[in-house]
């Protein structure tokens, strides 16, 4: 089955998003968390979308329109955190290896730009071909829980 055939046969659903209103997407554009996000155990299916080009994305819950999280693609932003992804994590999200994984970190937005930060120690891993996702908590103490974006120039 070609990608185009798959797209034509995939069911479409409407997702209410925080920033784009209601959008129509195909089921294969959604990701499913194999283990829930920390603190959001009832939410499993999400849409990742952008409002502008660049390294920022939105993670929008399909089940709860009020649950949306700002994400950073750290490698696209010029960060190179030394993330150690275990073979078990790769298997959990049915990824074909490290090249089949997108990595995001959850942002904390603040009115004060100096306080905008991301958690590099608890990235979200998404299997590109499987659509399965998982948030992992890494033991590496060198990865900050609060990495302030104002410090990116120093990286």
trRosetta pair geometry for C-beta under 8 A, 3 or more apart (Angstrom, degrees):
i j d omega theta_ij theta_ji phi_ij phi_ji
1 5 4.9 -125 -168 87 82 126
1 6 5.4 100 138 -61 116 88
1 9 7.9 -65 -162 28 134 139
2 5 4.7 96 54 7 78 101
2 6 6.9 -138 97 -6 42 87
3 6 5.5 -54 -148 36 33 115
3 7 6.3 35 153 -22 66 104
4 7 5.7 -52 -149 33 32 112
4 8 6.5 29 154 -17 64 106
5 8 5.8 -57 -149 37 32 109
5 9 6.3 14 158 -6 67 112
6 9 6.2 -70 -146 45 27 99
6 10 6.1 38 156 -39 66 105
6 28 6.7 35 149 -26 110 167
7 10 5.8 -44 -141 17 29 116
7 26 6.2 -134 -148 -39 67 171
7 28 7.3 -105 -99 51 59 134
10 26 3.9 62 109 -175 127 120
10 27 5.1 -146 -177 39 100 88
10 28 4.8 -81 -124 -2 152 106
11 26 6.9 132 78 -153 36 69
11 27 5.0 45 61 -25 85 120
12 24 5.3 23 174 178 122 100
12 25 6.7 167 -149 88 77 25
12 26 5.4 -53 -94 -94 68 57
12 27 7.5 -124 -89 -25 23 71
13 24 7.3 175 88 -148 27 62
13 25 6.5 -24 61 65 73 73
13 26 7.9 100 16 -141 73 17
13 27 6.5 77 -4 -75 111 72
13 30 7.8 4 48 -41 128 134
13 62 7.4 34 116 -149 141 125
14 22 5.3 7 -178 -176 110 108
14 23 7.1 160 -152 80 62 33
14 24 5.5 -35 -95 -94 70 69
15 22 7.1 160 80 -151 36 60
15 23 5.6 -20 60 62 88 84
15 24 7.9 153 16 -99 73 21
15 25 5.9 -8 5 19 120 116
15 30 7.9 158 -68 -90 142 108
15 47 5.1 99 136 -14 172 147
15 60 6.3 109 156 114 125 129
15 62 5.5 -73 -118 -115 108 77
15 65 8.0 160 176 -103 64 87
16 21 7.2 -56 -145 175 66 40
16 22 5.1 -31 -98 -93 65 77
16 65 3.9 -18 92 -114 116 132
17 20 4.5 19 76 47 136 86
17 21 6.5 12 55 53 85 18
17 22 7.3 160 14 -94 75 23
17 23 5.8 16 -6 3 123 111
17 47 7.0 -81 -87 77 111 131
17 49 6.7 -37 -123 46 153 142
17 58 7.0 90 -165 114 115 143
17 60 4.8 -51 -121 -118 85 162
17 65 7.4 -122 -78 -149 13 88
17 68 6.9 90 -162 -99 68 139
18 58 6.7 -146 48 -165 111 143
18 60 6.4 -159 1 -109 90 107
18 65 7.3 154 -64 170 66 75
18 66 7.8 86 -87 -134 102 31
18 68 4.0 -107 -15 19 135 163
19 51 5.0 -61 135 -78 143 135
19 58 6.1 -167 20 -56 127 164
19 68 7.6 171 -11 163 90 161
20 23 5.4 19 112 -48 124 120
20 49 6.7 -59 -2 118 145 149
20 51 6.8 -159 -60 -98 96 90
23 47 7.6 175 72 152 125 165
23 49 7.4 100 40 -83 168 165
25 29 4.3 -105 177 67 116 140
25 30 6.8 123 113 -50 130 83
25 47 6.0 141 21 -120 167 132
26 29 5.2 104 61 -7 72 102
27 30 5.9 -53 -167 21 45 113
28 131 6.5 -125 -158 -67 59 148
29 47 6.5 26 125 -130 98 93
30 45 5.2 8 172 -172 131 101
30 46 6.6 146 -161 73 81 33
30 47 5.7 -57 -107 -80 72 70
30 62 6.3 7 -132 -51 133 140
30 131 6.7 60 92 -171 54 126
31 45 7.3 160 82 -151 42 55
31 46 5.3 -23 62 65 90 87
31 47 7.6 151 16 -96 79 24
31 48 6.4 30 -1 -14 125 106
31 126 5.6 -54 -127 -136 150 115
31 131 5.1 -154 -113 -174 59 71
31 132 7.0 142 -165 -114 84 8
31 133 4.6 52 160 -21 126 124
32 44 5.6 10 -154 155 80 93
32 45 5.4 -23 -99 -97 75 72
32 46 7.9 163 -86 21 29 72
32 131 6.2 53 14 130 85 93
32 132 5.8 -36 71 -112 84 59
32 133 6.8 164 78 23 31 86
33 36 5.6 93 113 -109 137 34
33 37 6.2 -97 -113 -35 166 73
33 43 7.5 57 25 112 135 72
33 44 5.3 -135 47 -149 88 54
33 45 7.8 -137 9 -67 78 28
33 46 7.1 52 -31 0 99 113
33 132 7.8 103 -124 -168 17 62
33 133 5.0 -50 -95 80 62 93
33 134 6.4 122 -154 -89 74 45
33 135 7.5 -8 -140 -8 121 85
34 92 5.3 -179 86 169 154 93
34 93 6.4 -144 -1 -88 133 60
34 132 5.2 34 -42 -173 109 111
34 133 7.0 177 1 69 78 38
34 134 5.3 -32 47 -74 99 102
35 92 7.4 -22 -11 -179 105 136
35 134 5.4 52 35 -133 95 94
35 135 7.3 -111 87 42 98 72
36 40 5.9 -152 171 91 107 65
36 41 4.4 120 87 -124 167 44
36 42 7.5 61 -128 8 146 21
36 43 6.5 110 -145 63 103 64
36 44 6.7 -71 -96 -87 84 66
37 40 4.3 9 73 51 104 113
37 43 6.6 -18 28 76 109 110
37 69 7.9 -172 -153 -19 161 155
37 124 7.8 -18 -105 -100 99 117
37 135 5.5 78 -121 -9 63 140
38 122 7.2 -41 2 -173 139 146
38 135 6.2 -102 -13 94 89 146
38 137 7.8 68 -58 -58 138 117
40 43 4.5 -27 156 33 108 117
40 61 7.6 -128 179 -85 138 135
40 67 6.4 119 -137 -153 137 143
42 63 6.9 -139 131 119 89 151
42 64 7.7 72 99 -29 109 129
43 46 7.3 60 158 -63 109 96
43 61 4.7 -59 -149 -129 132 126
43 63 5.2 -160 -120 51 74 124
43 64 6.0 -78 -92 19 117 112
43 67 5.8 -112 -89 106 159 163
44 63 7.0 70 32 -21 70 135
45 61 7.4 94 82 -161 57 59
45 62 4.1 -29 102 30 105 130
45 63 6.4 112 49 -28 88 92
46 59 5.2 2 177 -176 141 83
46 60 6.1 146 -161 73 79 43
46 61 5.6 -46 -101 -98 82 41
46 62 6.3 -143 -89 -15 26 84
46 133 7.4 -45 44 38 120 152
47 59 7.8 159 78 -155 43 41
47 60 4.7 -19 60 62 92 103
47 62 6.5 101 -21 -66 92 89
48 57 5.3 11 -174 166 95 134
48 58 7.1 163 -151 80 48 48
48 59 5.6 -15 -99 -100 77 66
48 60 7.7 175 -83 18 27 76
48 71 7.1 -35 -137 34 106 149
48 104 7.6 -152 -129 -51 137 158
48 126 7.3 -43 -22 -87 153 168
49 57 6.8 149 77 -163 23 85
49 58 5.5 -21 65 58 75 97
49 60 6.7 -7 21 3 106 121
50 53 6.8 65 148 -92 146 32
50 54 7.6 157 -155 49 130 66
50 56 7.0 116 -132 94 90 64
50 57 5.4 -63 -80 -112 77 68
50 58 7.1 158 -95 10 28 83
51 56 7.9 -35 41 105 87 107
51 58 6.8 56 -23 -17 98 123
52 56 7.1 29 62 64 95 108
54 76 7.6 137 169 137 45 120
55 72 5.7 30 137 -160 105 71
55 73 4.5 -131 -157 54 82 87
55 74 7.5 97 -176 -79 133 14
55 76 4.0 170 -104 99 98 105
55 77 3.9 -179 118 -65 175 84
56 70 6.4 -20 -164 -171 104 98
56 71 7.0 142 -160 78 52 53
56 72 6.2 -29 -100 -100 63 62
56 73 7.8 -132 -64 9 19 81
56 107 7.4 -3 -131 -28 98 154
57 70 7.6 143 78 -163 44 51
57 71 4.4 -25 68 66 94 107
57 72 7.7 179 23 -80 81 16
57 73 6.6 70 -11 -34 116 97
57 104 6.5 -72 51 -123 128 134
58 68 5.6 -5 -174 -175 107 110
58 69 7.2 146 -159 74 57 42
58 70 6.3 -36 -102 -103 65 52
58 71 6.9 172 -96 15 13 91
59 68 6.7 158 79 -159 53 55
59 69 4.4 -14 57 59 108 95
59 70 7.8 -143 17 -60 83 6
59 71 5.3 81 -27 -34 105 122
59 104 7.3 143 -57 122 123 157
59 106 7.9 -61 22 -106 140 86
59 124 7.4 45 -88 62 154 175
60 65 7.7 2 -173 -138 102 52
60 67 7.6 123 -160 95 45 65
60 68 4.7 -7 -105 -110 69 97
61 64 4.5 3 104 54 142 75
61 65 7.1 -132 77 -74 89 19
61 66 7.9 -18 50 61 123 45
61 67 3.8 28 3 80 138 111
61 68 6.8 -121 9 -69 78 55
63 67 7.6 2 74 40 80 132
64 67 4.2 57 91 5 111 113
65 68 7.9 -7 174 -39 45 104
69 106 5.5 -43 173 -135 130 99
69 107 7.5 149 169 42 79 73
70 106 7.4 100 76 -164 58 57
70 107 4.0 -53 100 57 103 122
70 109 5.7 74 21 -41 150 115
71 104 4.1 -4 -176 -178 127 127
71 105 6.7 141 -158 67 72 35
71 106 6.3 -45 -104 -100 68 44
71 107 6.4 -167 -99 -6 13 96
71 124 7.0 -65 -127 38 128 133
72 77 5.7 -9 -179 -30 106 148
72 104 6.6 141 68 -161 39 71
72 105 5.0 -22 59 59 96 90
72 106 8.0 -66 16 23 83 1
72 107 5.4 104 -28 -63 99 104
72 118 4.9 -58 23 -97 138 155
73 76 3.9 30 103 25 116 120
73 77 6.3 151 82 -21 62 90
73 102 7.2 -54 -122 -175 108 97
73 103 7.0 109 -147 83 66 64
73 104 5.8 -45 -87 -101 59 73
74 77 5.5 -62 -146 39 32 111
74 79 4.1 -63 -179 70 92 122
74 80 7.8 168 138 -71 102 20
74 81 5.7 -9 141 6 155 110
74 103 6.4 -49 34 113 100 110
74 104 7.7 150 -10 -137 81 28
74 105 5.5 53 -47 -2 112 119
74 118 7.3 -174 -83 114 101 152
74 120 6.8 85 -99 -115 154 94
74 123 7.6 -78 0 -109 130 121
75 79 6.7 -87 -80 71 31 69
75 80 6.7 63 -116 -99 74 59
75 103 6.6 81 -7 61 110 115
77 152 7.0 -84 152 -134 109 141
78 152 6.8 89 79 -177 115 113
78 155 7.2 133 123 89 96 122
79 120 7.5 -126 161 -106 147 125
79 147 7.9 69 -124 150 149 154
79 152 7.0 -83 -68 -128 95 97
79 155 6.1 -22 -112 147 72 164
80 155 8.0 160 25 162 77 119
81 120 4.8 -175 -103 -167 155 123
81 123 7.9 175 81 -55 143 131
81 143 5.7 64 -162 -117 122 106
82 140 7.2 -153 88 -169 92 163
82 142 7.2 9 49 90 113 132
82 143 7.7 -135 57 -67 71 102
83 103 6.6 165 35 -137 167 153
83 123 6.1 -15 -122 9 144 150
83 138 6.7 -122 -141 -75 75 156
83 140 7.9 -149 -119 24 42 149
83 143 7.5 66 -90 -90 69 147
84 138 6.7 125 50 -141 83 121
84 140 6.6 129 15 -45 110 130
85 89 5.1 -114 -171 76 83 136
85 90 6.3 94 141 -53 113 90
85 98 6.5 145 57 -107 136 96
85 101 6.9 118 -142 100 172 173
85 125 6.6 113 -125 -101 126 145
85 136 7.4 141 -122 32 74 166
86 89 4.7 104 57 1 78 99
86 90 7.3 -139 100 -2 46 85
87 90 5.5 -53 -151 36 38 115
87 91 6.3 38 151 -18 68 105
88 91 5.6 -55 -149 39 33 112
88 92 6.2 41 151 -28 66 104
89 92 5.5 -48 -145 29 32 117
89 93 6.8 6 163 2 64 105
89 125 6.0 75 166 42 116 165
89 134 6.4 -154 -152 83 85 140
89 136 5.6 -12 -115 -77 136 143
90 93 6.8 -73 -153 47 25 90
90 95 4.9 -93 -158 60 73 108
90 97 6.8 16 -155 -114 136 24
90 98 7.3 -65 -101 -66 125 58
90 101 7.2 -88 -114 -59 79 134
91 94 7.3 23 -174 -79 36 40
91 95 8.0 -83 -57 37 18 75
92 132 7.3 -153 133 136 63 130
92 134 5.4 29 117 -41 128 159
93 101 7.1 88 88 -112 142 100
93 125 5.7 -136 -23 116 160 106
93 126 6.9 -164 -167 -150 143 20
93 127 3.9 174 144 -35 99 109
93 130 6.1 155 157 70 66 138
93 132 4.3 -178 -152 99 63 102
93 133 6.2 43 -124 -98 119 19
93 134 5.4 -125 -64 3 107 109
94 127 5.2 65 72 -158 69 175
94 129 7.8 -105 118 85 95 87
94 130 3.7 131 85 -104 111 157
94 132 5.2 87 27 24 100 138
95 98 7.7 67 135 -81 136 21
95 100 4.3 164 -168 93 87 108
95 101 4.9 6 -135 -66 157 92
95 125 7.7 -76 -37 159 144 113
95 127 4.0 -144 -75 -115 80 96
95 128 7.4 73 -126 19 93 71
95 129 7.5 124 -129 39 53 91
95 130 6.5 -104 -72 8 49 124
95 132 7.9 -126 -46 64 74 102
96 99 7.4 -45 90 70 92 86
96 100 4.1 97 45 -24 83 157
96 127 7.9 108 -2 -157 65 102
96 129 6.3 29 -10 30 114 136
97 100 5.5 93 54 10 60 102
97 101 7.8 -121 108 -12 38 98
98 101 5.7 -60 -155 26 41 117
100 127 6.0 13 136 -154 100 72
100 128 5.1 -128 -170 34 64 103
100 129 5.7 -42 -160 6 118 103
100 130 7.9 73 152 -2 120 93
101 125 5.4 -25 -164 -163 118 96
101 126 6.7 136 -159 67 61 45
101 127 6.3 -36 -100 -98 68 47
101 128 6.9 -131 -79 -18 16 89
102 125 7.6 144 75 -160 49 45
102 126 4.4 -19 59 62 98 105
102 128 5.9 104 -23 -72 97 88
103 123 5.2 -8 -165 177 96 139
103 124 7.3 144 -158 75 47 53
103 125 6.1 -16 -102 -103 70 64
103 126 7.8 -165 -72 22 26 79
104 123 6.5 144 73 -165 38 83
104 124 4.6 -20 66 60 94 105
104 126 7.0 33 2 -8 108 114
105 118 4.4 82 116 169 123 119
105 119 5.7 -168 -174 67 104 57
105 120 5.7 -30 -114 -93 152 46
105 122 7.5 107 -140 77 82 60
105 123 5.2 -59 -84 -108 76 75
105 124 7.2 173 -90 12 26 81
105 147 7.9 7 141 43 159 124
106 118 6.6 159 82 -149 38 78
106 119 5.6 3 58 33 89 108
106 122 7.1 -24 20 93 110 103
106 124 7.0 87 -46 -23 86 113
107 116 6.9 -5 -173 -173 106 89
107 117 7.3 156 -156 88 62 36
107 118 5.0 -41 -99 -91 60 90
108 115 7.7 -74 111 143 105 84
108 116 6.9 180 87 -149 65 45
108 117 5.0 -2 50 62 106 83
108 118 7.1 -177 11 -84 74 37
108 119 7.7 76 -22 -31 104 91
108 146 7.9 -33 28 -125 138 84
109 116 6.0 2 -127 -119 46 94
110 113 7.5 -175 82 -77 89 16
110 115 3.7 -47 76 91 161 113
110 116 5.5 -147 32 -69 90 59
110 117 7.8 31 -6 5 121 82
111 115 7.9 21 55 50 51 124
112 115 4.4 63 82 7 103 112
112 116 7.9 -158 95 -28 58 73
113 116 5.7 -29 -158 -4 47 115
113 150 7.1 109 133 -70 83 107
114 148 7.0 5 174 -171 57 130
114 150 5.2 8 -134 -42 61 153
115 148 7.2 -73 -138 -127 23 108
116 148 7.0 101 77 -155 51 68
116 149 4.9 -26 100 23 101 122
116 150 7.5 117 54 -29 85 84
117 146 4.9 -1 170 -163 153 73
117 147 5.8 149 -162 73 87 41
117 148 4.8 -47 -94 -94 97 52
117 149 6.5 -152 -95 -15 38 76
118 147 5.3 -30 64 64 75 99
118 149 7.0 72 -6 -61 98 91
119 122 4.8 -6 129 40 125 96
119 123 8.0 -163 104 -64 80 48
119 144 7.9 -124 -139 114 45 64
119 145 5.3 -9 -134 -164 91 55
119 146 7.0 -16 -93 -74 68 39
119 147 7.3 157 -99 14 17 90
120 123 7.0 1 -163 -57 42 94
120 143 4.4 -134 111 -173 104 97
120 144 5.6 61 35 58 114 64
120 145 7.6 -119 42 -88 67 19
120 147 5.0 52 -19 -17 113 138
121 137 6.6 27 141 -156 89 64
121 138 5.2 -131 -162 54 66 93
121 140 6.9 -159 -122 67 88 79
121 143 4.3 144 -81 108 75 111
121 144 6.9 -130 -28 99 103 19
121 145 5.1 -40 25 -84 128 65
122 135 5.9 23 169 175 92 105
122 136 6.9 -169 -150 87 53 42
122 137 5.0 -11 -105 -101 90 69
122 138 7.2 -153 -77 11 40 77
122 145 7.5 39 -5 -128 102 78
123 135 7.2 -170 104 -146 32 65
123 136 6.3 -4 64 52 74 89
123 138 7.4 28 13 -20 92 117
124 133 6.0 10 177 -176 99 114
124 134 7.3 170 -154 88 61 32
124 135 4.9 -36 -97 -93 73 76
125 133 6.5 167 87 -151 51 63
125 134 5.4 -12 57 61 97 82
125 135 7.7 162 14 -97 71 25
125 136 6.2 27 -7 -6 116 112
126 131 7.7 -15 -173 -145 94 29
126 132 7.5 169 -152 88 54 38
126 133 4.5 -16 -102 -100 75 98
127 130 3.6 5 109 43 136 108
127 131 6.6 -43 80 17 90 20
127 132 4.8 21 28 53 122 81
127 133 7.2 -141 13 -71 72 49
138 143 5.9 37 83 44 130 149
140 143 4.7 67 95 1 105 106
144 147 4.4 128 76 -66 119 79
147 151 6.8 -116 -175 61 71 124
148 151 4.8 88 76 -3 87 106
149 152 5.4 -10 -168 -23 57 116
150 153 7.7 -35 168 11 46 101
151 154 5.1 -50 -172 35 71 115
151 155 6.8 82 133 -37 79 93
152 155 5.4 -45 -155 15 45 118
